[in-house]
Amino acid sequence: MKYVDLNYLKELSRNNNAFVVKIINGFMDQVSDAVPDMEQQVAGKDWEGLYSLLHRLKPSLEIMGVHVLKSTIVAIEDSISTETNMDSIYASIEKIKDTLKDVVVELEVEREILTNELAFHKKELQV
C-alpha cells in the first residue's frame, strides 16, 4: 500500500523539486522527533501532550498526502477530549508509528528520485 501522495505539494510548489525535497526533509525531521515523543507521552499517560503533538502533526500529514492516518488521529483526539475509549489509544498509536515508518521509507525513495531529477536538470543546463 502506498501512503504518500505528493501531488498537492508538487502543485503548491509549481513542481519545484528543490522546494519539495526541502519540505520532505522537514517532515522527516518532524516525524523522527514525534515518534519517540509519542511513545513517551503514551507511556507517561500525558494525554494533553499527545493531543497537542498529534494536532501539530495533522497539517504536515495533509501536505504530504498521508490521508490514511487522519481518522485514527481524530479518533485519538476525540478519546482524549471526552476521556472515553482511552484503552484504544495504545493500539492506535502503534498503527500511527507503523504507518509513519512506511511513510518515511516512501519519502526516502521520493526524495532520491527528486534529487536525481534536480541533478540531471542541472547537468542539462551546463551543457
C-alpha positions as semicolon CSV with decimal commas, in nm:
position;residue;x (nm);y (nm);z (nm)
1;M;0,000;0,000;0,000
2;K;0,124;0,345;-0,089
3;Y;0,068;0,605;0,181
4;V;0,223;0,920;0,035
5;D;0,068;1,136;-0,237
6;L;0,284;1,437;-0,316
7;N;0,051;1,579;-0,582
8;Y;-0,077;1,860;-0,357
9;L;0,275;1,956;-0,251
10;K;0,401;1,948;-0,610
11;E;0,106;2,161;-0,721
12;L;0,161;2,402;-0,434
13;S;0,529;2,435;-0,526
14;R;0,460;2,457;-0,901
15;N;0,670;2,141;-0,940
16;N;0,973;2,300;-0,776
17;N;1,164;1,983;-0,687
18;A;1,412;2,165;-0,464
19;F;1,124;2,302;-0,256
20;V;0,954;1,960;-0,240
21;V;1,279;1,799;-0,120
22;K;1,314;2,069;0,147
23;I;0,960;2,002;0,272
24;I;1,020;1,625;0,269
25;N;1,336;1,674;0,477
26;G;1,148;1,891;0,726
27;F;0,867;1,638;0,753
28;M;1,111;1,353;0,810
29;D;1,279;1,554;1,085
30;Q;0,940;1,621;1,242
31;V;0,850;1,250;1,234
32;S;1,185;1,144;1,379
33;D;1,117;1,374;1,675
34;A;0,744;1,295;1,702
35;V;0,764;0,916;1,727
36;P;0,978;0,898;2,043
37;D;0,777;1,185;2,194
38;M;0,456;0,994;2,119
39;E;0,595;0,682;2,287
40;Q;0,698;0,884;2,591
41;Q;0,362;1,057;2,619
42;V;0,168;0,730;2,592
43;A;0,395;0,558;2,847
44;G;0,352;0,850;3,088
45;K;-0,018;0,890;3,007
46;D;0,049;1,252;2,912
47;W;-0,273;1,278;2,713
48;E;-0,262;1,657;2,675
49;G;0,090;1,636;2,534
50;L;-0,013;1,356;2,298
51;Y;-0,316;1,552;2,184
52;S;-0,100;1,856;2,114
53;L;0,162;1,655;1,924
54;L;-0,097;1,480;1,706
55;H;-0,276;1,808;1,642
56;R;0,052;1,964;1,519
57;L;0,127;1,660;1,303
58;K;-0,205;1,664;1,114
59;P;-0,130;1,955;0,876
60;S;0,207;1,804;0,784
61;L;0,044;1,471;0,707
62;E;-0,212;1,651;0,493
63;I;0,057;1,831;0,292
64;M;0,242;1,502;0,237
65;G;-0,081;1,337;0,124
66;V;-0,083;1,085;0,408
67;H;-0,460;1,072;0,442
68;V;-0,481;0,722;0,588
69;L;-0,394;0,843;0,940
70;K;-0,646;1,126;0,960
71;S;-0,933;0,922;1,105
72;T;-0,702;0,748;1,352
73;I;-0,566;1,078;1,479
74;V;-0,914;1,230;1,504
75;A;-1,033;0,925;1,699
76;I;-0,743;0,960;1,944
77;E;-0,811;1,333;1,984
78;D;-1,180;1,256;2,047
79;S;-1,090;0,990;2,306
80;I;-0,862;1,232;2,486
81;S;-1,112;1,520;2,470
82;T;-1,401;1,311;2,601
83;E;-1,188;1,083;2,821
84;T;-1,354;0,779;2,664
85;N;-1,211;0,473;2,489
86;M;-0,871;0,554;2,638
87;D;-0,757;0,190;2,605
88;S;-0,790;0,215;2,226
89;I;-0,521;0,483;2,216
90;Y;-0,239;0,232;2,263
91;A;-0,324;0,028;1,952
92;S;-0,394;0,345;1,753
93;I;-0,052;0,488;1,838
94;E;0,110;0,161;1,727
95;K;-0,077;0,193;1,397
96;I;0,045;0,551;1,356
97;K;0,404;0,455;1,434
98;D;0,399;0,160;1,192
99;T;0,245;0,371;0,918
100;L;0,496;0,652;0,972
101;K;0,782;0,402;0,929
102;D;0,640;0,311;0,588
103;V;0,582;0,677;0,506
104;V;0,947;0,759;0,579
105;V;1,061;0,476;0,350
106;E;0,837;0,604;0,071
107;L;0,961;0,959;0,121
108;E;1,323;0,848;0,110
109;V;1,254;0,697;-0,234
110;E;1,066;1,008;-0,350
111;R;1,345;1,233;-0,223
112;E;1,606;1,031;-0,410
113;I;1,404;1,049;-0,733
114;L;1,356;1,424;-0,699
115;T;1,721;1,481;-0,610
116;N;1,831;1,280;-0,914
117;E;1,597;1,485;-1,135
118;L;1,747;1,804;-0,994
119;A;2,099;1,682;-1,064
120;F;2,002;1,575;-1,417
121;H;1,847;1,914;-1,498
122;K;2,147;2,094;-1,353
123;K;2,376;1,895;-1,585
124;E;2,147;1,969;-1,880
125;L;2,180;2,341;-1,814
126;Q;2,559;2,315;-1,801
127;V;2,587;2,150;-2,144
